[in-house]
């Protein structure tokens, strides 16, 4: 299964489930894969930042890829970002060999100038192979690398194998508009734009030209419904649905504990057995869990999926 420049919908950013002892919970990996597909996701992205990829051993990463790809009926994108190109190439090639649709590459935090950024991605594409489809991850809030629309456009123009932008700039609505304007003017070839940031701006991103979301909010079924409503021109219904979930989306966007919130919600929904993170981690306090549960109850007044 593959993805392409016309890919739309929601690609779920998958968490990595662990047992209480810190080992990988493969039964929950299976349940999570099924859950994303049953939620209407058009793809799954694994081993991203919220997948705790840096905490995994190389063989664990490859085992997870094989497990998810063998079970999924939708395209699977594998995060292969790494400090060195050798490790990136190894995971990318092994992932493609077992049937992954493509890979996702983020810039390392040390990059600062436009030339450094452009040259880095030239090296990354050379390392993984020009035959490997890939997603450009633009996430300056966490990665501290700022890519202007011009730099994004240059990377995409330089590399035909780049089929998608994972857009996570914040504020970033104007960047989406600028990139789509460049396409309308004939200055930039087609490519898909899926947005992250936990869905924080998914109420307006499709209206600016985004094709959907690539993120991991605890209610991917809500995200798929929201994107469908927006695509159908049901603007008020889409915004009403978003507004009902916004307090929980906002709570999940807190730095440091966002993954803990997401895993707690997935556990409450019965998707994963444990909300444990591999150390080092920042778990939720009892007070924070109570706050998340309170928000779930409030969301549940408008959306039955949150009535847990």
N, C-alpha and C positions, 0 to 999 in steps of 0.2 A: 504494500500500500504506500502511496506517495502523497505528498502535498505539492502545491504549485502556486503560481502567482495569483491564482483566483481563489485560494483557500479562504473560507469564511467560517463564521460560527464561533465556537468556544473550544479552545485547546486548554484543557485543565492542567495547571501546574501541580504535579502530584507530590504529596508528601512521601517520605519514606517511613513506613511503619516499623517500629522496633518493639521487641518484647521487653518486659520489665528489667531483664538482665542486660539490655543493650544490644542483643543479637537481632538480626533482621527477622521480622515476622512475615514469612512468605504467605501464610494464609491470609493475613490482612492485605498484603500486596495484591493478591488475587481478588479479594472483595472490593478493594479500592478501584482496581481496574474495571471490574464489572459495574461498580457504582457510577463511575464517570461516564461509561457508555450508556447506562440506563438513564442517566441525567440528560442525555441528548448531546453530549460533547462530540464534536466532529474530529477531535484529536486529543492526544495526551502528551504532555511534555514531562519527562522524568530527569532526575539528577540536576535540577536547577538549584538556585540559591536556597529556596524553601524546601528542597529535597535533601538538605544536609549533605550534599555531595562531597564537600571537603573532609567530612568525617568518615568517609568510607574507604576501605582498602580497595586497591584496583580490581582485585578479583571479585569483591562484593559488588562493585559497580557493574561489572560485566554480567554477573549472575542476575542482578535486578533487571538489566536490559533484556536479557534472554527470557526471563520470566514474564515480563510485561508484554514484550513483542509476541511471544508465543500465544498469549491469551487474548490480546486486543484485536478488535475487528475494525479499528480506526487507525489512522497514521500515528506513529509514535516518534516524537522528536527527543533526542538525547542531548542533554547539556554536557558539553565536553570541555568547557573552559578550564584552563590549567595554566600555572605559571610557566610551564615549558611546553614547547611544541611536540616533543617526543611523546609525552603522556597524552596530549591531545590527539595526536595521530593514532596512537594505539587504541584508545577508547572509540574514536570515530570509526576506524576501519573495522574493529570487532563488532561494533553496533550495526554497521551496515551489512556485515556478513550474516548476521542473524535476522535481518529483515527490518531494521529501523528505517523510517521514511527519510530521515535526515538528522542534522545536528544543530545545536544552538551554540553560538560563540559570543562571549562578552569580552570587552576590553579589560586588560589588567589596570588596576588603579594608578600605576606609575605613569601612564600616558598623559601628556599635557597638550602638546601642540597638534595642530591639524595634520602636519606631515607625519608625526609619530603615530597617530591613530590610523591614518590611511596605510602607512607602511606596515603596521602591525597586522592588519587584516590581510594584506598581501601575503605576508609570511604564514599566517594561519591557514589561508586557503591552499597555499603551496604544500603545507604540512599534511592537511587532511586529504588533499586531492581535489582537483577541480571538478571531478565527477560526483562529488558528494554535495547534495542539496543542503543549504544551511540557512539559519535564521540569525539575523544581526540583532543582538540585544543592546538596547539603548536605555541604561538605567543609571543616570548620573547621581541620583540621590544616595545610592548605596556604593556605586563603583567610583564615584567622584570624577568620572571622565565625561566631559561635556562635548557632545557631537552636534554641531550646527546642522540645519537642514542641508546646507551645501556639502558638508562632510559626509553625511548619510547618503546623499545623492551620488557623491563621487565613489564611495565604496560599492554601492549597488551597481553603478555604471561600470566599474572596473571588473566586477565579478558576476558573470551570468549565473553562476551557481547559487548566488544569494537570492532567495525567492520570497523572503518575508522579513519584515521589521517587527521585532517585539518592542513596541513603543511604551516606555515607562518614564518619559521625562515629566517633570512636574514643576511649574505649569507646562503643559505640552499641547494644548488644543491648537494653538496657533502653528505649531510645528506640523501637525497633521494637515492642516489647511494649506500650509506652504508646500509641502511635498506633493499633495494632490494637484495644486496649481501648477507646479513644475511639470507634472504629467500631462495636464490638459494643454500646456503650451508646447508639448512635444519635446521637452528637455530631459525627460526621465522615462525610462521604460516601465511597464507594469510590474507591480509587486504587491504582495498582501501586507496589510497592516493589522496586527492584533495587539491589543493593549493590555497592560498589566496594572500594577499598583493596587492589587486587590479589588479591582473594579471601582475604585474611588470616583472615577470620572466617566464611568460607562454610560451615564445618562446622556452625555453630550458627544462622546467620542464617535459613535456611528454617524451622528449628524454632521460631523466634520470630515467624514470620509473613511473612518476605520471600518474594517471588515468584521470586527468582533473583538473577542478578548482572548488573551493567553494569561490566565491568572489562576489563583487557587483558593478563592473564598470558599467557606464551608458549605455554601449552597450553590454548587455549580448548576443545579437544575434551575435555580432562579436566574443565573446568568444567561443560560441558553434561552429561557423564556423572554428575558429582557431583549436580547439581541434579535430574536424572532419578531417581537412586537415592534421594535424599531424598524426592522426591514420591511414590515408590513405597513408602515406609515402610521401606526397607532401610537402617536407620540405621547398623548396624555396617559394612556394605560402603561406605557413603558416607564414614564417618570413616576407614576403612582407606585408601581412595583419597586422601583429603585428607592423611592423615599421611605417605603416601609422597612427596607433593609439597611438604610444608610447608617443608623446609629451603631449597628453591629459591624458593618464594614469599616466605619471610622475607628471603632475600638480595636479592631484587628490590625489597623495600620500603625499602632504604636511600635516604635523602634524597640527591638530587643525581645518583645513578648508576642509579636504577631504570629509566629509559628506555633507557639504554645496555645494561643487562642484558637487557631485553626484546627489543631489536633484535638483540642478539648471538644470542639463542636462536632468534629467527625466521630469522635468516640461517643458523644451523646446521641448522635444519629445512628449508632450501631454499625458504622462502616469499618472502623479499626478497633482492635481489642484494647489497645493502650495508647495513652497520649504522651508516652515517654519520649524524650529526645535523647539523642546520644550526646554524652558529655564532650566538651563543656556546653552547658545550656542554661537557660534562664526560665525555670518553670513558673507557672502561675501560683500565686499565693491563694490561700483559701478565700480571702476577700475578693481577689480578682475573679476567681471561678464563680463566686456568687454573683458578681456584677455581670459576667457573661451569661449566666443562667437567667438573670433578671431581663437582660436584653433579649434573649431568646423568647422568653415569655411574652414580651411586648411585641416582638415581630410576629409571634404566633397569633396575635389578635387580628392581623391582616393577612397572614400567609400560613395556611395549615401545615406546611412543611416544617415549620419551626415549633410546632406544638409537640414537644418531646416529654 
